[in-house]
Amino acid sequence: MGNRADLKRFFVSLIVVFASTSGVEAQQREEPEPITIQRGGGPPTIPDVPRDEVIGFALYTVENGILKLSVQLYPLQEGESREVTLQVRKEDEWETIGQSDADELGWLATFRIVGWDDTRNVPYRATHPGGAVFEGLIRKNPVDKNEIVVAAFTGNSNQDRGPRADIVENIKIQDPDLLFFSGDQSYDHRDHTAAWLLFGRQFGEIIKDRPTITIPDDHDVGQGNLWGEGGKVSTLQGGADGGYTMPADYVNMVQRAQTSHLPDPYDPTPIDQGITVYYTSLNVGGIDFAIIEDRKWKTGPAGLIPQQGPRPDHVNDPSYDRSTVDVPEARLLGDRQLEFLREWGQDWTDTEMKAVLSQTIFAGGAHIHGRSNGRLLADLDSNGWPQAGRARALKEIRRCFGVHIAGDQHLATVIHHGVHSWEDSSFSFCVPSIVNFYGRWWWPLEEPMNHDEMSPLPFTGRFYDGMGNKLTMHAYANPTRQNYNAAGHGIVRFNKSTREITMECWPRHVDVRDPEARQFPGWPVKVHQEENYSRAPLAYLPTLRISGSEKPLVQVFDEYLNEVVYTVRLNGNTWRPKVFREATYTIRVGEGSEVQVIRGVEAWGTESDDQRVLNIAL
């Protein structure tokens, strides 16, 4: 496949058209027909590379002056050196800054370099005594850029082991500051190293030159679905009893390969079986990303709720009562990660905006799975379940006005989440699969509430998902003849001067250089940072007029509840804080040694009648 025309013909050959309909009523009468795929994956293989080409690829991040870099090798032979050397280019010479031995379970060498200068671009190379050399570029922190760009991916199906040249070429043009692979980089449940080396051959060309986040999901660690439940051993086929089905050594090998280059974990304490954790944060250009593990502590549904479908996590009983699956004792992120999110959300050091990265979204974002009769009333593998755990997670994310970026669902969506009322929490962007052999559709049977008449999509508006969670659908990319089974990638643009977040969704066959190139219908979606906490105010605090800082940090603290309401960096010097009950608050303005604290501030119930002003000098 030497050009884009060949790639386009290839993707056309993969799908069979499903019946198209027009209008909301017609689409509600007719279900989508199944998409038939010509599969051709085969078992994974590791090529026998020349001995001077044993370095496959490298991944890196830089945070707080620490460079973390991992080098993936092909299997080394008996008698070959395990040593890998890391060098950087200084003027006209290569300087060695680290050496590391590749482990024999996964063939990975890792580096942690303290005191890294992130103010300049630095060429690097990894070398092996057998002659292999791999070169790349460690980019400077783009703090001087107004727009920080993230490219996001999910679902790299093993049914297509071919190159990803179309995506790679588009990414080179879009030139993101950060790459995010949200999971299922490998679908080869017991052959991760072979699949991971293939992933490197597919994407190594763009990974080597920019910071990259890769986090494993269920298929990466050898399971169709994963409810980690703190690391217990799963004994039920399908894993719905909670825990891991593969040995802990295998799970740790996968996590080591995919996450060793991430910043140090917030709390590295392993879970049961000695399974490691990696949840952490990464600041790129003033955008602070929390990286969380939304499967690791999640409770398994089997035995906890009544089975109301063909398997414990799929509900398709027409008499289904949503309250039967609403079990407050079930966990989602777990106490450790909730504590991390709260602390991370209050720390705005060198930060202008916040975002959360994880495997999947906090809603049931699809109605039909895999085939035309595959309608589910509830999918407990989604993070719409458990409902109480979902609510706790969203409450932490909205405290810092964070947007959520994830994958896993095979179906691209933009959803505005609600906990107690519509749109009172953050937006999420579920990006499309890289290769989508398992179609899913957003195809509600009920009429939408507050449908956007300007949208080209019929099923936008307010809905309840299968667990009874409130969600407002802004965009979705159902598989059609025109969009090549809805495969593609996402782009998220963070504009620091306007505080706008633009979400783009690009089909795989599109050449972004073409003036006629179009995103999926309904995209791009643009939201303002403050829309990630759109909860309706019940009262207001005085207008803040702040001098001495161009972008001051403001925190509002509820004195009676003894908790932070929210923390946000302003884009200006005047702002009116909203609150959600008439009470007494503490307002903190500034950071570091320059902080003003005003206690005992009363909230008033109306905005128009309250002319109070607080003048604050930093």
C-alpha positions as CSV (number, residue, x, y, z in Angstrom):
1,M,0.0,0.0,0.0
2,G,2.2,2.8,-1.3
3,N,-0.2,5.7,-1.2
4,R,-3.4,7.1,0.3
5,A,-5.6,5.9,-2.6
6,D,-4.4,2.3,-1.9
7,L,-5.2,2.7,1.8
8,K,-8.6,4.1,1.0
9,R,-9.5,1.2,-1.3
10,F,-8.2,-1.2,1.4
11,F,-10.5,0.3,4.0
12,V,-13.5,0.2,1.6
13,S,-12.9,-3.5,1.1
14,L,-13.1,-4.1,4.9
15,I,-16.8,-3.2,5.3
16,V,-20.2,-3.9,3.9
17,V,-22.7,-1.1,3.9
18,F,-25.5,-1.0,6.5
19,A,-28.9,0.4,5.6
20,S,-29.0,4.2,5.8
21,T,-32.0,6.1,7.0
22,S,-33.0,9.7,7.4
23,G,-34.6,11.5,10.2
24,V,-35.1,10.7,13.8
25,E,-38.3,8.7,13.3
26,A,-36.9,6.5,10.5
27,Q,-33.7,5.8,12.5
28,Q,-35.7,4.8,15.5
29,R,-37.8,2.4,13.4
30,E,-34.9,0.6,11.8
31,E,-31.9,-0.9,13.5
32,P,-28.5,-0.7,11.8
33,E,-27.5,-3.8,9.9
34,P,-24.4,-5.7,10.9
35,I,-21.1,-4.7,9.4
36,T,-19.3,-7.7,7.9
37,I,-15.6,-7.6,8.1
38,Q,-13.0,-9.5,6.2
39,R,-10.6,-10.5,8.9
40,G,-7.0,-11.3,8.4
41,G,-5.0,-10.9,11.5
42,G,-3.3,-14.3,12.2
43,P,-1.1,-15.1,15.2
44,P,1.4,-12.5,16.3
45,T,5.0,-13.0,15.2
46,I,8.3,-11.5,16.1
47,P,10.5,-11.0,13.0
48,D,14.0,-12.2,13.0
49,V,15.7,-8.9,12.7
50,P,19.4,-8.3,11.9
51,R,21.5,-8.1,15.0
52,D,22.3,-4.5,14.4
53,E,18.6,-3.7,14.4
54,V,17.6,-5.1,17.8
55,I,16.3,-1.8,19.1
56,G,12.6,-1.5,18.2
57,F,11.4,1.9,19.5
58,A,11.5,4.3,22.4
59,L,9.0,6.2,24.6
60,Y,9.6,9.2,26.9
61,T,8.1,11.9,29.1
62,V,9.6,14.7,31.1
63,E,8.1,16.0,34.3
64,N,9.6,18.1,37.1
65,G,13.0,18.0,35.6
66,I,13.0,14.2,35.3
67,L,13.4,12.4,32.0
68,K,11.8,8.9,31.9
69,L,12.6,6.9,28.8
70,S,12.1,3.3,27.9
71,V,13.8,1.4,25.0
72,Q,12.0,-1.7,23.6
73,L,14.3,-4.3,22.1
74,Y,13.7,-7.4,20.1
75,P,14.5,-10.6,21.9
76,L,18.3,-10.9,22.4
77,Q,20.1,-14.1,21.8
78,E,22.2,-16.1,24.3
79,G,25.6,-14.5,24.6
80,E,24.5,-11.1,23.4
81,S,24.9,-8.1,25.7
82,R,21.8,-6.9,27.5
83,E,23.3,-3.4,27.9
84,V,21.6,-0.3,26.3
85,T,23.3,3.1,26.4
86,L,21.4,6.4,26.3
87,Q,23.2,9.4,24.7
88,V,22.3,13.0,24.0
89,R,23.6,15.3,21.3
90,K,25.6,18.2,22.7
91,E,27.1,20.5,20.0
92,D,28.8,18.1,17.7
93,E,29.3,15.1,20.0
94,W,27.2,12.4,21.6
95,E,27.4,12.3,25.4
96,T,26.4,9.2,27.4
97,I,23.9,10.0,30.2
98,G,22.8,6.5,31.2
99,Q,23.2,2.7,30.8
100,S,20.6,0.1,31.5
101,D,20.2,-3.7,31.1
102,A,17.2,-5.0,29.2
103,D,15.1,-7.4,31.3
104,E,14.5,-10.8,29.7
105,L,10.8,-10.7,30.4
106,G,9.7,-8.2,27.9
107,W,13.1,-7.0,26.7
108,L,12.8,-3.5,28.0
109,A,15.5,-1.1,29.1
110,T,14.5,1.9,31.2
111,F,16.1,5.2,32.1
112,R,15.4,7.9,34.7
113,I,17.5,11.0,34.3
114,V,17.3,13.6,37.0
115,G,18.0,17.3,36.4
116,W,16.7,17.4,32.8
117,D,16.7,20.8,31.1
118,D,13.3,21.0,29.4
119,T,13.8,24.5,27.8
120,R,15.4,23.2,24.6
121,N,15.1,20.4,22.1
122,V,17.6,17.6,22.6
123,P,18.4,14.9,20.1
124,Y,18.9,11.5,21.7
125,R,19.9,8.0,20.7
126,A,19.9,4.5,22.2
127,T,22.7,2.2,21.3
128,H,23.4,-1.5,21.7
129,P,26.9,-3.1,21.6
130,G,25.7,-5.2,18.6
131,G,25.6,-2.1,16.5
132,A,21.9,-1.1,16.8
133,V,21.2,2.6,17.0
134,F,17.8,4.3,17.5
135,E,17.5,8.1,17.3
136,G,14.8,10.6,18.3
137,L,14.2,14.0,19.7
138,I,13.3,15.0,23.2
139,R,11.2,18.1,22.7
140,K,11.3,21.2,24.9
141,N,8.4,21.9,27.1
142,P,6.1,24.1,24.9
143,V,5.3,26.6,27.6
144,D,5.6,29.4,25.0
145,K,2.8,28.0,22.8
146,N,-0.7,29.4,23.2
147,E,-2.3,26.2,21.9
148,I,-1.3,22.8,23.2
149,V,-2.4,19.9,21.0
150,V,-3.0,16.3,22.0
151,A,-3.5,13.4,19.6
152,A,-5.5,10.6,21.2
153,F,-6.0,7.0,20.1
154,T,-7.6,3.7,21.2
155,G,-8.3,0.2,20.0
156,N,-5.4,-1.1,17.8
157,S,-7.1,-4.3,16.7
158,N,-5.0,-7.4,15.8
159,Q,-7.4,-8.2,12.9
160,D,-5.3,-5.7,10.9
161,R,-1.6,-6.1,11.4
162,G,-0.7,-3.7,8.6
163,P,1.0,-0.4,8.8
164,R,-0.7,2.8,10.0
165,A,0.9,5.1,7.5
166,D,-2.3,7.1,6.9
167,I,-2.5,8.0,10.6
168,V,1.2,8.6,11.0
169,E,1.3,11.0,8.0
170,N,-1.7,12.9,9.4
171,I,-0.1,13.2,12.8
172,K,3.1,14.5,11.3
173,I,1.0,17.3,9.7
174,Q,-1.1,18.0,12.8
175,D,2.1,18.0,14.9
176,P,0.7,17.4,18.4
177,D,2.6,18.3,21.5
178,L,1.5,15.0,23.2
179,L,0.4,11.6,22.1
180,F,-2.1,9.6,24.2
181,F,-2.9,5.9,23.6
182,S,-5.7,5.1,26.0
183,G,-5.5,1.3,25.8
184,D,-5.9,-1.9,23.8
185,Q,-2.7,-1.2,22.0
186,S,-2.5,-5.0,21.9
187,Y,-5.3,-7.5,21.4
188,D,-3.0,-10.5,21.6
189,H,-3.9,-11.7,25.1
190,R,-1.0,-13.9,25.7
191,D,1.6,-12.5,23.3
192,H,2.0,-8.9,24.4
193,T,5.7,-8.6,23.5
194,A,5.1,-9.6,19.9
195,A,2.1,-7.2,19.6
196,W,4.0,-4.4,21.4
197,L,6.9,-4.6,19.0
198,L,4.3,-4.4,16.1
199,F,2.8,-1.4,17.7
200,G,6.3,0.2,17.7
201,R,6.7,-0.6,14.0
202,Q,3.3,1.0,13.3
203,F,3.7,4.2,15.4
204,G,7.4,4.4,16.3
205,E,8.0,7.1,13.7
206,I,5.8,9.6,15.6
207,I,6.5,8.3,19.1
208,K,10.2,8.8,19.0
209,D,10.0,12.6,18.7
210,R,7.3,13.7,21.2
211,P,6.1,12.8,24.7
212,T,3.8,9.9,24.6
213,I,1.4,8.4,27.2
214,T,0.5,4.7,26.7
215,I,-1.7,3.0,29.3
216,P,-2.9,-0.6,29.1
217,D,-6.5,-1.6,29.1
218,D,-8.2,-5.0,29.4
219,H,-7.0,-6.6,26.1
220,D,-3.5,-5.5,26.8
221,V,-3.4,-7.5,30.0
222,G,-5.0,-10.6,28.5
223,Q,-8.7,-10.1,29.3
224,G,-11.8,-9.3,27.2
225,N,-13.1,-7.1,30.1
226,L,-11.3,-6.1,33.3
227,W,-12.7,-5.4,36.8
228,G,-9.4,-5.3,38.7
229,E,-10.9,-5.2,42.2
230,G,-7.6,-4.3,43.8
231,G,-5.6,-7.1,42.3
232,K,-7.5,-10.2,43.3
233,V,-7.4,-13.4,41.2
234,S,-10.4,-13.9,38.9
235,T,-11.7,-17.4,38.6
236,L,-14.8,-16.8,36.4
237,Q,-14.6,-16.9,32.6
238,G,-14.8,-13.4,31.4
239,G,-13.5,-12.0,34.7
240,A,-16.8,-10.5,35.9
241,D,-16.1,-11.8,39.4
242,G,-13.4,-9.1,39.6
243,G,-9.6,-9.5,39.4
244,Y,-7.0,-10.6,36.9
245,T,-7.0,-13.8,34.9
246,M,-3.4,-13.7,33.8
247,P,-0.5,-14.3,36.3
248,A,0.7,-11.2,38.1
249,D,4.2,-11.4,36.4
250,Y,2.5,-11.2,33.0
251,V,0.4,-8.2,34.0
252,N,3.4,-6.4,35.5
253,M,5.4,-7.1,32.3
254,V,2.7,-5.5,30.2
255,Q,2.5,-2.5,32.6
256,R,6.3,-2.2,32.6
257,A,6.4,-2.1,28.8
258,Q,3.6,0.5,28.5
259,T,4.1,2.7,31.5
260,S,7.8,2.7,32.6
261,H,8.4,5.9,30.8
262,L,5.6,7.8,32.6
263,P,6.3,10.2,35.4
264,D,6.8,8.5,38.8
265,P,3.5,7.2,40.3
266,Y,1.7,9.3,42.9
267,D,1.8,6.3,45.3
268,P,3.8,3.3,44.0
269,T,2.4,0.8,46.6
270,P,1.4,-2.3,44.7
271,I,-2.0,-3.9,45.0
272,D,-2.8,-7.6,45.7
273,Q,-0.5,-10.2,44.0
274,G,2.2,-7.5,43.9
275,I,0.6,-5.9,40.8
276,T,2.2,-2.5,40.2
277,V,0.4,0.8,39.8
278,Y,1.2,3.8,37.6
279,Y,-1.4,6.6,38.1
280,T,0.4,9.9,37.9
281,S,0.3,13.3,36.2
282,L,2.1,15.0,33.4
283,N,2.3,18.8,32.6
284,V,2.9,19.7,29.0
285,G,3.0,23.4,28.1
286,G,0.9,24.4,31.1
287,I,-1.8,21.8,30.6
288,D,-1.8,19.4,33.5
289,F,-2.9,15.8,32.7
290,A,-4.0,13.3,35.4
291,I,-3.3,9.8,34.2
292,I,-5.6,7.3,36.1
293,E,-6.3,3.6,36.1
294,D,-10.1,3.2,35.9
295,R,-10.1,-0.6,35.8
296,K,-7.6,-1.4,38.6
297,W,-9.9,-1.0,41.6
298,K,-13.3,-1.5,39.9
299,T,-15.6,-4.0,41.5
300,G,-16.7,-7.0,39.5
301,P,-20.5,-7.3,39.1
302,A,-20.8,-11.1,39.3
303,G,-22.4,-12.1,42.6
304,L,-23.0,-8.5,43.6
305,I,-26.0,-7.8,41.4
306,P,-28.6,-10.1,39.9
307,Q,-27.7,-11.4,36.4
308,Q,-30.2,-10.0,33.9
309,G,-28.7,-11.0,30.6
310,P,-26.5,-13.6,28.9
311,R,-23.5,-12.7,31.2
312,P,-23.1,-10.8,34.4
313,D,-22.1,-7.5,32.9
314,H,-24.6,-7.3,30.0
315,V,-28.2,-6.4,30.8
316,N,-30.9,-7.0,28.2
317,D,-33.9,-8.1,30.2
318,P,-36.8,-5.9,29.1
319,S,-38.2,-5.8,32.7
320,Y,-34.8,-4.6,34.0
321,D,-35.0,-2.2,37.0
322,R,-32.0,0.2,37.0
323,S,-32.1,0.3,40.8
324,T,-31.0,-3.4,41.0
325,V,-27.5,-2.5,39.8
326,D,-27.1,0.6,41.8
327,V,-24.9,-0.7,44.7
328,P,-23.2,2.1,46.7
329,E,-20.6,-0.3,48.1
330,A,-19.2,-1.1,44.6
331,R,-16.0,0.8,43.8
332,L,-14.7,2.4,40.6
333,L,-11.5,4.5,41.0
334,G,-10.9,3.4,44.6
335,D,-10.0,5.6,47.5
336,R,-6.3,6.0,46.5
337,Q,-7.0,7.5,43.1
338,L,-9.8,9.7,44.4
339,E,-7.3,11.1,47.0
340,F,-4.8,11.6,44.1
341,L,-7.4,13.4,42.0
342,R,-8.4,15.7,44.8
343,E,-4.8,16.7,45.6
344,W,-3.9,17.0,41.9
345,G,-6.9,19.1,41.2
346,Q,-5.8,21.6,43.9
347,D,-2.2,21.9,42.7
348,W,-1.9,24.4,39.9
349,T,1.9,24.8,39.8
350,D,2.8,26.0,36.3
351,T,-0.7,25.0,35.2
352,E,-3.3,26.9,33.1
353,M,-5.9,24.1,32.5
354,K,-6.6,20.6,33.6
355,A,-7.5,17.3,31.9
356,V,-8.0,13.7,32.9
357,L,-6.8,10.8,30.8
358,S,-8.1,7.2,31.4
359,Q,-9.2,4.1,29.6
360,T,-13.0,4.7,29.2
361,I,-15.7,7.3,29.9
362,F,-18.0,7.7,32.8
363,A,-21.2,6.7,31.0
364,G,-22.8,4.0,28.9
365,G,-22.1,5.6,25.5
366,A,-23.5,2.9,23.2
367,H,-26.7,1.0,22.7
368,I,-25.9,-1.6,20.1
369,H,-22.8,-3.7,20.3
370,G,-21.3,-5.7,17.4
371,R,-24.4,-6.7,15.4
372,S,-27.9,-5.4,14.6
373,N,-29.6,-7.5,17.4
374,G,-26.9,-6.6,19.9
375,R,-28.9,-4.0,21.8
376,L,-27.9,-3.7,25.5
377,L,-30.0,-2.0,28.1
378,A,-26.8,-1.6,30.3
379,D,-23.1,-2.4,29.8
380,L,-21.4,-2.7,33.2
381,D,-18.0,-2.7,31.6
382,S,-18.5,1.0,30.9
383,N,-17.7,3.4,33.6
384,G,-21.4,4.4,33.9
385,W,-21.3,1.5,36.4
386,P,-21.1,1.6,39.4
387,Q,-23.2,4.7,39.6
388,A,-21.9,5.8,43.0
389,G,-18.3,5.4,41.9
390,R,-19.0,7.3,38.7
391,A,-20.4,10.2,40.7
392,R,-17.4,10.3,43.1
393,A,-15.1,10.4,40.1
394,L,-16.9,13.2,38.3
395,K,-17.2,15.3,41.4
396,E,-13.4,15.3,41.7
397,I,-12.8,16.0,38.1
398,R,-15.2,19.0,38.1
399,R,-13.5,20.6,41.1
400,C,-10.7,21.6,38.8
401,F,-12.9,22.2,35.7
402,G,-11.1,19.3,34.0
403,V,-12.1,17.7,30.7
404,H,-11.9,13.9,30.3
405,I,-10.2,12.2,27.3
406,A,-10.6,8.4,26.9
407,G,-11.3,5.6,24.5
408,D,-12.3,1.9,24.7
409,Q,-15.8,2.2,23.5
410,H,-15.1,1.7,19.8
411,L,-17.5,4.6,19.2
412,A,-16.4,8.2,19.3
413,T,-18.6,10.5,21.4
414,V,-18.6,13.9,23.1
415,I,-20.7,13.8,26.2
416,H,-21.5,16.4,28.9
417,H,-22.0,14.5,32.1
418,G,-24.5,15.1,34.9
419,V,-24.5,13.8,38.4
420,H,-27.5,15.3,40.2
421,S,-28.7,17.6,37.4
422,W,-28.0,17.8,33.7
423,E,-24.6,19.1,32.6
424,D,-23.4,19.7,36.2
425,S,-20.1,18.0,35.6
426,S,-17.3,17.7,32.9
427,F,-17.2,16.9,29.2
428,S,-15.7,13.7,28.0
429,F,-14.3,12.9,24.6
430,C,-14.2,9.2,23.7
431,V,-11.9,8.9,20.6
432,P,-12.5,6.5,17.8
433,S,-10.7,3.2,17.4
434,I,-7.6,3.0,15.3
435,V,-9.0,-0.2,13.7
436,N,-12.7,-0.9,14.5
437,F,-13.8,-4.5,13.8
438,Y,-16.4,-4.5,16.5
439,G,-19.0,-1.8,15.6
440,R,-21.0,0.1,18.3
441,W,-23.8,2.5,17.7
442,W,-25.4,5.3,19.7
443,W,-29.0,4.5,18.8
444,P,-31.5,5.4,21.5
445,L,-35.1,4.3,21.3
446,E,-36.4,7.3,23.3
447,E,-36.9,10.8,21.9
448,P,-34.1,13.2,22.9
449,M,-34.6,16.0,25.3
450,N,-33.2,19.4,24.4
451,H,-32.1,18.2,21.0
452,D,-29.8,20.5,19.1
453,E,-31.7,21.4,15.9
454,M,-28.5,22.7,14.4
455,S,-26.7,19.4,14.7
456,P,-26.4,17.2,11.7
457,L,-26.9,14.2,14.1
458,P,-30.5,13.1,15.0
459,F,-29.7,11.7,18.5
460,T,-28.1,14.6,20.3
461,G,-29.5,16.0,23.5
462,R,-30.3,14.8,27.0
463,F,-30.6,11.1,27.7
464,Y,-30.3,8.6,30.5
465,D,-27.9,5.8,29.9
466,G,-28.6,2.2,30.8
467,M,-27.7,2.8,34.4
468,G,-29.9,5.9,34.8
469,N,-27.0,8.4,34.6
470,K,-27.7,11.8,33.1
471,L,-25.8,12.6,29.9
472,T,-26.1,15.1,27.2
473,M,-24.8,13.8,23.8
474,H,-23.1,16.4,21.7
475,A,-21.6,14.2,19.0
476,Y,-21.2,10.6,18.0
477,A,-19.7,8.7,15.1
478,N,-21.8,5.7,14.2
479,P,-20.4,3.3,11.6
480,T,-21.6,4.0,8.1
481,R,-20.6,3.4,4.5
482,Q,-19.1,6.8,4.3
483,N,-16.9,6.7,7.4
484,Y,-15.1,3.3,7.0
485,N,-16.5,1.7,10.2
486,A,-15.9,4.9,12.2
487,A,-12.2,4.3,12.7
488,G,-9.9,7.2,13.2
489,H,-8.2,9.4,15.8
490,G,-9.0,12.4,18.0
491,I,-7.3,15.8,18.3
492,V,-7.8,18.0,21.4
493,R,-6.7,21.6,21.3
494,F,-6.2,23.6,24.5
495,N,-6.2,27.4,23.9
496,K,-4.6,29.0,26.9
497,S,-5.6,32.6,26.0
498,T,-9.3,31.9,25.5
499,R,-9.6,28.8,27.8
500,E,-11.4,27.0,25.0
501,I,-11.1,23.3,24.4
502,T,-11.6,22.1,20.8
503,M,-12.3,18.4,20.2
504,E,-11.7,17.1,16.6
505,C,-12.5,13.6,15.3
506,W,-10.8,12.5,12.1
507,P,-11.7,9.4,10.1
508,R,-8.9,7.2,9.0
509,H,-9.3,7.7,5.3
510,V,-9.0,11.5,5.4
511,D,-6.0,13.4,4.3
512,V,-5.8,16.4,6.6
513,R,-3.8,18.3,3.9
514,D,-6.8,18.2,1.6
515,P,-8.9,21.4,1.7
516,E,-11.9,19.2,1.2
517,A,-11.1,17.0,4.2
518,R,-13.9,16.7,6.7
519,Q,-14.2,15.4,10.2
520,F,-17.0,13.1,11.4
521,P,-20.4,14.9,11.3
522,G,-20.9,16.8,14.5
523,W,-17.3,17.7,15.0
524,P,-15.4,19.8,15.9
525,V,-16.9,20.4,19.3
526,K,-15.7,23.5,21.2
527,V,-16.3,24.1,24.9
528,H,-15.0,26.6,27.4
529,Q,-13.0,25.5,30.4
530,E,-15.7,26.6,32.8
531,E,-18.3,24.4,31.1
532,N,-16.6,21.5,32.8
533,Y,-18.4,22.6,36.0
534,S,-21.7,23.9,34.5
535,R,-23.6,23.2,37.7
536,A,-26.3,25.8,38.2
537,P,-25.3,28.2,41.0
538,L,-27.6,28.7,44.0
539,A,-25.6,31.7,45.4
540,Y,-22.7,34.0,44.6
541,L,-19.7,35.4,46.4
542,P,-18.5,39.0,45.9
543,T,-16.8,40.0,42.7
544,L,-13.0,39.6,42.9
545,R,-10.8,42.4,41.6
546,I,-7.2,41.1,41.8
547,S,-4.1,43.1,41.2
548,G,-0.5,41.9,41.1
549,S,-1.1,38.8,38.9
550,E,-2.2,38.4,35.3
551,K,-3.7,34.9,35.8
552,P,-4.3,34.5,39.5
553,L,-5.2,31.2,41.1
554,V,-8.5,31.1,43.0
555,Q,-9.8,28.5,45.4
556,V,-13.2,28.5,47.0
557,F,-13.6,26.5,50.3
558,D,-16.9,25.6,52.0
559,E,-16.2,26.3,55.7
560,Y,-19.2,24.2,57.0
561,L,-18.5,21.1,54.8
562,N,-14.8,21.6,55.3
563,E,-14.0,20.9,51.7
564,V,-12.8,22.6,48.5
565,V,-15.6,23.6,46.2
566,Y,-13.3,24.2,43.3
567,T,-9.9,25.5,42.3
568,V,-9.2,27.4,39.0
569,R,-6.7,29.7,37.4
570,L,-8.4,32.8,36.1
571,N,-7.9,34.3,32.6
572,G,-8.0,37.9,33.8
573,N,-8.2,39.9,37.0
574,T,-12.0,40.2,37.7
575,W,-14.3,37.2,38.4
576,R,-17.5,36.4,40.2
577,P,-17.3,33.0,42.0
578,K,-20.5,30.9,41.9
579,V,-21.3,28.5,44.8
580,F,-24.0,25.9,45.2
581,R,-25.5,26.8,48.6
582,E,-26.0,29.8,50.8
583,A,-23.2,29.4,53.3
584,T,-19.9,30.9,54.5
585,Y,-16.8,30.4,52.5
586,T,-13.0,30.9,52.5
587,I,-11.5,32.4,49.4
588,R,-7.8,31.8,48.7
589,V,-6.2,33.9,45.9
590,G,-2.6,33.4,44.7
591,E,0.0,30.7,45.1
592,G,3.3,30.0,46.6
593,S,4.4,32.8,49.0
594,E,1.9,35.2,47.4
595,V,-1.5,34.1,48.9
596,Q,-4.3,36.2,50.2
597,V,-6.9,34.3,52.4
598,I,-10.3,35.8,53.1
599,R,-12.4,33.9,55.6
600,G,-16.0,34.1,56.5
601,V,-17.3,35.3,53.2
602,E,-21.1,35.0,52.9
603,A,-22.8,33.8,49.8
604,W,-25.9,35.7,48.6
605,G,-28.6,34.1,46.6
606,T,-28.9,36.5,43.7
607,E,-26.2,37.8,41.4
608,S,-27.9,41.0,40.1
609,D,-28.6,42.5,43.6
610,D,-25.2,41.8,45.0
611,Q,-22.8,44.6,44.3
612,R,-20.1,43.5,46.7
613,V,-16.5,43.7,45.5
614,L,-13.4,42.3,47.1
615,N,-10.2,44.1,46.1
616,I,-7.2,41.7,46.5
617,A,-3.6,42.7,46.1
618,L,-0.9,40.0,45.5
